[in-house]
Amino acid sequence: MNVFKKGDKKVMNAWAMYDWANSVYHLVITSTLFPIYYTAVTGGSGAKVNFLGFSFLSDALYTYALSFAFLVIAAVAPLLSGIADYTGNKKIFMKFFCYMGALSCSGMYFFTSSNLWLGIVLVIFACIGYAGSIVFYNAYLPEIVEPADQNRLSAKGFSLGYIGSSILLILNLVMVQLNAWTGLTGDAAVAMATRWSFVTVGVWWIVFAQITFRRVPTNPYGEVKRGEKHNIWKGYQELLKVWRLLKGTKPLRRFLIAFFVYNTGVRTIMLVASLFGSDELKMKEGQLIPTILIIQFVAVGGAYLFSYIAKKKSDIFMLKVAIFVWVGVCIGAYCTYTANQFYALAFFVGLVMGGIQALSRSTYSKMLPPETQDHASFFSFYDVCENVGSVLGLFLYGWVYDFTGSMRNSIIFLLSLFVLGFIFLNRVPKAKPQSTLSN
């Protein structure tokens, strides 16, 4: 059996490299090149499109597609993670979703104005692949590292993701700007170069994921629960046990409630920031890309900064600080009308984006009962909160935009989420101080 001691540096580094591998999906596909390409292909900002017999604003349809994808993964992830714990093989599920997401990204090369349905289907499958693999990726965190080092490793993962995805985005921008190699000219050359960038996302994701798959153990505990029939039902039974435990664990339960609310706002902003810039501020590609890069590079420092201060203060304290800043971000977004104002806003988004994501993951990990070994089932609840929140956030953001015709009205909805999240987080009982992390 592949049993190892917690704190193995090679395993920890390999685990963090999966953020480097998969974060290109978030940056290139959901945040920058694909939304810009999608808007151009569907007729520009504010254009109406027909899909499944209904008429939508094109950007609203995009948010609905992402919302549906998160709904699917929220429905199946708890079952799959329960089965993974029962069979002792999280890695095979992580690989399946990784390859699904990566191949869907590469398949976006074939999306053009003549096949809107293909673009929407690939958006859904790429999102399912990404979110599905993260369920099992997160579940490894408490199994491979001691609680005292979880903040640091979680921050390292997010930081590697920001750096790696930024490198690929810059390479993609070079491909798009120096598009003579496509053999085409004008808009056709730009479109072709952009489509090839989608292929590079899939290749990057698969290639660098092999570092993780090679080092991370199939089952850290070496225990496989086989011999019973109907594993699918056993998966449901494991989830019910977790649910009962959550009901009787006040700190963990209250933290999950707060996380669900504030993270709904975080995830929605991450997924629609470029749409807000292009639709509401009429920013061009040359203005939007630098904005996203500002967010990425500032987020690297933000993740480590929040981790460092958290070990001096506390995780919950720093999460409250992050939410307070997010409230300011929403107010600032509502009052933003120029590109320079948007750049300034991007700095603060980057500062808290990395910090709140890394701290949320490690805080939850440290709150898990120390005697538990079914971490995939526990993290499926965490990811269900994250994914259902994304469903509600994206759907309501798109609905408000579709109904009112302005994304500024959707910002008010996001602001209320952060205010409520702060209130709920304030109700989480104080935890005992964590041991000091080594520098």
N, C-alpha and C positions, 0 to 999 in steps of 0.2 A: 504494500500500500504506500501511496505517496504521502507520507506524514512528515511534517517538518516543524521546526521550532519557530514560534512567532518572532518577528523582527529580522528575518532573513533579508539582507539588503538587496540581493539580486531579485528576489520575489517582489519586494516593495517597489523597486525601480521599474520592474516589468509591469506591475499593476498600474503605476502612474502613467506609463507610456500609452495605455489605451486612450487616455484623454488626448494625448498627442495625435493618435490615430483617428479618433472619431470626431474631434472638434471641427475638422474641416467641413463636416456636414453642416454644423450650425452656422459657421461663418460664411462659407461660399454659397451654400444652398438656401438656407433660411434667412440670412441677413443681408447678403450683398448681390452677387451676380445673378442668381436665379430669380429673385424678386424683380430685379431690373429687367432681365430678359423676359420674364413672364408679363410684366406690364407692357413692354414693347410689342410682344407677340399678340396680346389680347386687345390692342387698340389704344393703349395709353391710359393715363390716370383718369378715373371717372367714367371709363367706357363700360357699356353694358354688354354682357355675354349671355348666351343661352346654354344651359346645361341641364340635361335630364328633363327637358320640357319647361324649365323655369328660367326667368330672367334675373340676373344678378349684376351688381357692380363687380367688375372683374377682381378688384382687390378684396372685396367681401367674400367672394367665392373661394379665394385662396385661403382666407382665415377659416372658412367653414371646412375646407378639405383637411387642414391641419387639425382642426377641432375633432373631426371624425376619426382621424388617425389616432389621436390620443385617447379617444373613447374606446377604440378597439383594443389598444394595448392595456388600458386600465381594466378592461373586462377579462382579458386572457392572462395577464402577467401573474396575478395571484395564483391561478391554477398551475401555471408552468413552474413558478418558483417553488410551490409546494411539492410538485413532482421532482424537481431538481434536488431538493433536500432529501426527499424520500429515496431517490435512486443514487444519491451521492455523486451527481455529475452536473454541476452548474455550467461547466465549461462548454459542453456540447450545445446547450441552449444559447449561451452567449455567442458562440460561433455562428449558429444558425441566423440569429437576428443581425449580427454584424455583416454577414455576407448578403443577406436580404437588403439591408440598407445601402451597402456599398454598390451592389449591382444596380439597384434602382437609381442611384445618383448617376452612374455611368450611362444608364439607359435614357436619361434626360437628353442625351445627344440627339435622339430621334424626335423630340418634341418641337413642333413647328406650329405656325398659325392654322394649318389645315387639320390638326388633330388635338384639339384642346383636351379631349377626354384622356388622351395618353399622358399629357402633362399632369392632369389632376390625379390620375391613378398612380403615377410614379411619385408624386408628392406624398401621397398617402402611404405607399409602401416604404419609401425612404424614411419617413417619420416613424413608422411602426418598427422598422429595423433598428433605428437609432435608439428609440425609447426602450425597446425590448432588450437590447443588449445591456443598457445601463442598469436595468433591474438586477441582473446577475453580477455585473461589474461592481456595483455598490455593495452587494452582499458579501463580497470578499473582504471589504475593509476591516471589519472587526475580527476576521479570522486570520489575517496575516500580520497584524501589528497590534502592539499593546495600546491601551487607551491613552496613555500619556503622549504617544506619538501620532495619534490619529488626526489631530488638527493639522499638524505639519505635513503629513503625507497627503491628506485631502487637499490642502492648499497647493502642494507640489503638483498634484494631478491637474488641477484647474490651470495652474500657471503654465505647465507644459502644453496643455490644450490651447491656451491663448497664443503661445509662441509658435507652436507648430502650424496652427491654422493660419496665422498671419503670414508665415513664410510661404505657404502654398498660395494664399490670396495674392501676395505680391508677384509670385511667378505667373499666376493667372492673368494679372493685370498687364504684365509684360507681354504675354501671349496675345491679349486683346488689343493692346496699343500698337504692337509691332505685328500687324495682322497680314502683312504681305505674303507670309509663308503659306497662307490658305489658298493662294492663287486667285482670290476674288478681290473686289474693290468695294469701297463705300460701306454701306450698312450691311451688305451681304457678307463682307469679310469680317466685320465685327461680330455678327451673329454666329458665323461658323467658328471663329476663335472662342467665343463664349461657350458654344456647345461642346467644344473639345475640353474646355476647362471642367465641365461636369464629369467627363471621363476621368480626368486626373484626380478628382475627389474620390471616386470609387477605388482607383488604383492605390492612392495614398492610404486610404482607410484599411484596405485589405493587407497591404504590404507591412505597414507598421504594427498592425494588430498581431502579426505573427510573433513579435517580441513578447507580447503579453501571453499569448497562447502557449509559447514554448516554456515559459518559466512558472506561470501561475498553476498551482496544483489542481487536479480535477476535484479532489475532495480533501481539504486541509486536515480533517479529523480522521481520515482513513476508515470511516465507518460507513458501510452501505447497508441500507435497510431493505433487503430483498426477501423474496419468498412468499409474499402475499399477492393475491390477485387484485385486479382493479386498482392499479396505482392512481388512476385519475381521481377516484373517490378518496383515497388516502391523502391526496393533495388538498382536497377540500377540508378534510378532517384536521389537517395540520393548520390550515388557515383559521378554522374555528377556534382551535386552541389559542392561537395568537390573539384573536379577537377577544376571547374571554380574559386573557392576561392583560390586554390593553385596558379593558374596562375596569380592572382592579388596580391599575398602576397610574396613580394621579399625575405624577410629573410627565411620564411618557405620553399619556392621553392628552393632557393639556398642551404639551409641546406640539403634538401632531395637529391639533385644531388650529393653533396659531400658525404653524408652518403652512397648512393648507390655504389659509386666507392670504397671508402676505406673499407666499410664493406664487400664488395665482397672478398677482400683480407683476412680480419679477419676470415670470416666464412669458407673460403676454407682452410686456415691453420689449424683451429680448427678441421676440418673434415678429413684432410689427414696427420696430423703430425705423427701419428703412422705408417702409410704406408711409409712415407719418411724414418723413422728410420729403419723399417724392410727391405725395398727394397734397399735403397741407402746406408745405413750404415751397413746393415746385423746384426742389433741388435736383440738379442733374447728376449723372453718374460720377463725374469728376469731383463733385462736392460730397456725395454720399460715401464713397469708398474711404476717403481720408477720415471721415467721421467714425466709421466702424473701426478703422485701424487705431484711432485714438482710444476708443473703448477697450480694444484688445490689449494694447500695451500697458495702459494704466491699470487694467484689471490684474495683470501679473503682479505688480507691486501691491495692489489692493488686497489680494488674497493673502500674501505674506504679512502685510501690515496688520490686518485684522487678526490673523493667527497669533502674531507676536503680542498684541495688546490683550488678546483674550487670555493668554497665560498669566498676564499680570492682573487683570481684572477678573472677568469670567466670560464664558461663551454667551450666556443670555444677555449680559450687559452689552456686548459688542453687537449682538443681533438687534438689540433695541436701537443702538446708535445707527446701524445700517438702515433700519426701517425709517428712522427719523429723516435720514438723508433722502431716502426714496420719496418721502412725502414732499420734500423740497424739490425733487426732480419733477414730480407730477405738476406741482404749481408752476415751476419754471417752464415745463413743456407747454402748458396751457397759454403761457404768456410769450412764447417764442414765435418770432415772425421772420427772422433773418438767419442766414447760414452761419454767421459768426456766433450768434446766440446758441444755435444748435451745436456748434463745436464746443462751446463752454459747457453746455449741458452734457455732452458726451463724456467730458472729463469726469464729472461726478457720477455718471452712470457706470463708467468703468471702475471707479474707485470702490463702489459698493457692490457691483455685480459679482466680482470674484470673491470678495469677502463673505457676502451673505450665502452664496452657494456652498463654499468650502466649509464654513462654520456650521451651516444647517446640517450637512451630511455628517460631519464628525460629532456634532452635539447629539444627534439622534443615535449614532453608533454607540456613544458612551453611556447613553441612557438605557440601552438594552440590558435585560437581566443577565448577570455575569455567567449564570449556569447554562444559558441556552446555547444550542449548537445549530438550530434551524434558522440561520441568519437570512437565507434567501426569502423565507416566508415573512420574517419581520421586515425586511427591506422591500418586499412586495407591497406592504401596507404603506411604507414611505413613498414608494413610487406611484402607488394608486393615488395617494393624496396629490402628488405632483402632477400626474397625468390627468386626473379628473379636474384638477384646478386649471390645467391648460385647456381642457375641453370647455369649461365654463367661461374662462377668461377670453379665449379666442372667439367663441360663439357670441358672447355678449358684446365684445368689442366690435365684431363685424356687424352684429345686428343693429347696434346704436349708430354705427357709421352708415349702414344701408338705409336706415330709417330716417336719419337726420341729414345725411349728406356731408357731415363734417366729423373728422376724427377728434377734434377738440372736445366734443361732447363725450367721446369715449374716455378721454383722460379723466374726467370727473369720476367715472365709475372706478377707474384704477386707483385714484386718490383715496376713495372710501375703503378700498381693500387694505391699503397700508395702515390707515388709521385703525381699522378694526383689528388688524394683525398685531399692532402695537399693544392694544388693549388686552388681547388674548395672551400675548407673550408675557405681559406683566403679571398674569395669573399663574404662571408656571412656578412651582415651588423652587426655592434656591437649592442648588446642588452643592455638595461638598467640593471644596477647591481641588482642581486637578493637580497632579504632580507636575513639576516644572519640566518643560521640554528642553532637550539639549539643543544647543545652537549648531 
